[in-house]
Amino acid sequence: RRDNLDARIPKLRAEAARLKTRIENLTARYNATIDKVTELENLEIVGLVRAENMSIEQLAELIKGGAANA
């Protein structure tokens, strides 16, 4: 019978929906933040490479673990 349905169920479903939306929003913010960190790290690397006047070949050698003649 419908009279015996637990009144907490609709409230819990509504809370679950709110939490799901919040999680989705936080996940989007997290991903955007990580993307921004990566972008800033890449810009920092580019700046360091330019400051050392390294060629692409020297950078590749440095990344491989060899001695770059910068």
Summary of the structure (lengths in Angstrom):
residues: 70
radius of gyration: 26.0
end to end distance: 80.7
largest distance: 81.9
contacts: 124
relative contact order: 0.06
helix: 80%
strand: 0%
